[in-house]
Structures are given as C-alpha cells and as structure tokens.
Amino acid sequence: MIIYQAAKTTDAAAIAQLHALSWEQHYQDEFTQHYLEHEVRADRLQVWTDRMKQPVAEQYVVLAKEGDELCGFACVYLNRDETWGALLDNLHVLQAHKGKGIGRKLMQAAAQWVLAEQPDSMMYLWVLASNEGASTFYQQIGGERVEKTRMDNPGGGSSSVLRYVWSDLNRLINTGR
C-alpha cells in the first residue's frame, strides 16, 4: 500500500537519490553526459540536504512510500510567480511505480497544500519539451500549456521547456484533472 506523507529532514538522501535517478533515466538527450555520469548524484544530494535542513515556509515536500521504499515525491513552493502562483518544482516517480496513479496523487497532495495555504493560488510547473510522456500526463490531469521558452540546464547547456498551469486547484484535487 502506498502511503503519502510530508517529508522530513531525514528523507533528504532518499529524495536526492530518486531525483538523480529520474534525471539519469529521462534526460540523456538534454543534460550533458558528464553531468549525468559524474555530477548529478552529488549535486542533487547537496540541493536536497540544503532544502530539507533549512526549509523555507513556502516549501512543501510530499512523499509516496511503500514500506521503506520511496516511490515518488513532489516539491511545491508558494508565490513563485505573480501571474501563475505556486511552482511545482519537482514531481518524480520511480519507473517501476509509474502507471499506478502515484503522480496524480502527489499532484493532488501538492495542490491541497497550496489551496490550504493560499486559497486563490494557481499552480504551475516547467517540463522539458522533449519529455513527451510527462507532457501527456500533465495534459491528462488538466494542465494547460501556456508557454514555451528555454532554460539553462544544470551542468551546462539549455533546453526548451513548457509551462503547464492549473488554474482551478479544487478541480485537480477533486477530479484529478
């Protein structure tokens, strides 16, 4: 059974490991090979150690766990954009657990937190344009694509990214769309 719970400081290493693994699996054609082979694990560990050790009040990290295994996580920040509201900065699910509704439930948990903290907020995220599977998923759960631009990648280079927005968080929470 999958349990959804708020992350704790002690979860930083597991979150970092899942995050790095996800990037290694999905961003081979976007991030530099050197970064993915030599830097991503240490980089993500530093990022998540810092985030979890000194979390800002506007940050919420929710985990999906099956027993002791971290199956997925989402991280959201309030007030990241005047127009679009809260930023879903990360959503990652282990490959072996995809297709089980975990991503949708993590999105709903993030939206519930945002709505509880700021009832009028929208939520948005950025996804690499090349990540067609993620784009399809976000559209299926009600995300509206509103922008395409380029962003710098960790480790160098840049990628084309898409902004997806959920303007009605109640709808996402209640219907998963």
Secondary structure as GFF3:
##gff-version 3
##sequence-region A 1 177
A	DSSP	beta_strand	2	6	.	.	.	ID=ss1
A	DSSP	three_ten_helix	9	11	.	.	.	ID=ss2
A	DSSP	alpha_helix	12	26	.	.	.	ID=ss3
A	DSSP	alpha_helix	33	34	.	.	.	ID=ss4
A	DSSP	pi_helix	35	39	.	.	.	ID=ss5
A	DSSP	alpha_helix	40	53	.	.	.	ID=ss6
A	DSSP	beta_strand	59	66	.	.	.	ID=ss7
A	DSSP	beta_strand	69	81	.	.	.	ID=ss8
A	DSSP	beta_strand	85	93	.	.	.	ID=ss9
A	DSSP	three_ten_helix	95	97	.	.	.	ID=ss10
A	DSSP	alpha_helix	102	117	.	.	.	ID=ss11
A	DSSP	beta_strand	123	128	.	.	.	ID=ss12
A	DSSP	alpha_helix	132	140	.	.	.	ID=ss13
A	DSSP	beta_strand	144	152	.	.	.	ID=ss14
A	DSSP	beta_strand	158	166	.	.	.	ID=ss15
A	DSSP	alpha_helix	169	175	.	.	.	ID=ss16
###
